[in-house]
Amino acid sequence: MRKLMLVVAVMALAGVASANLLVNPGFEVGPGGGGTPDDWWKYNETGQESWAAQTGTNGMAFWSWSNDTWGGFGQDVVQAFGSSDVLSFSIWGLAEVNFESSIDETWILLEFWQDGNTTWTRQDRLDVYGILTGNAGVWNQVTLITTVNLANVTMIKPIIGGGGFTNNNVGNQAVFWDNANFYVIPEPTAVVLLGLGGLLACMLRRNVRK
């Protein structure tokens, strides 16, 4: 019953949350073909691909074309955050059936920066490798909910990444990402959510068929 109440509470956030703080959250705008989507940055074995889209024409992909590689992408969200702000960061991901990490590493996280965006303070991370590989071939929405709990936060970086990618030479071994959301949960809803969960971080998964 407690888990059901948590799911209902998190699902209800869609109707009361603030606007999405991400620009180009669906990765639609950009060069494609493995490039960097507009308003995002990326590193190593990842890029914007038309074949990685859940909706629209583009998504992001972890390629897994070489062994023991890593990659990721993120965005700098620059604004003043309150110490009591409760944040929600979610994205849809699909691990193809042959995707494998030798170190079981795929995650989403939030980095907190202070002092005019110059001082990294902490990160909150949610490991999602087991969720994606345990439900391979379908889209899963993963959500990290956390509280700022810091003064003078002037930038937060939502980041998606992983490592230990394995090239099995059999194909169908990428991870697709699309439709990210990052927002501040209004205070009354945040109080209810944290009261139900007794947690500062939680994960919500939803599946739909590919």
C-alpha positions, 0 to 999 in steps of 0.5 A: 500500500505504501508503494502504491501511495508513493506512485500515486503521489509522484504521478500527481506531480505532473499536474502541479509541478513548475515548468520544465527547466531544461531547454530542448528536453526532447533532443529534437534540435541539433545536428544528429548523426552522433552530434551534440544536441542544442543546449546540451553537452556530451562526452565520449561514447554518446550522441544525438541519433534519429534511431534513439527517439521515443517520440519526435525525430531525435534522441540520445544514445550510448553506443557501446561500439568499443569495450570498457568505454563510457559516456554521458550528457547533461545540461547546465541549469543556471538559476537561484535554487532555494535550500528547501526546494524539492527537485524532480529529474526524470528521463525515459531510457531503453536498453537494447537486449544486448546492452551490457556494462562490465561494471553494471553502471548506468545512472542519472544524477544532479550536480549542485554548484554554488558561488556563481557556478564556480564551486561543485558542492555535491551530487545525488545519483540514482543507479538505473542499470538494473532497471533498464537491463531488467526490462530490456527492449522497452522504454522505462521512465526513471525519476530522481527526487531530492532536496537541495539542502544547500544555500546559495545554489546557483546552478544544477547540472542534470546528467545521464551517464554510464561506463564499462560499456561492452561491445558484444559484436552482436548488435542491438547493444545501445541505450536510447534516451529521450524526453527529459524533465527537470523541475522544482516541486511546489512546496505543498506537494513536496511535503506530502511526497516526502512525508509518504516516502520518508526519503530524500531520493526515490525512483519511479519506473513506468514501462511502455512497449517499444 
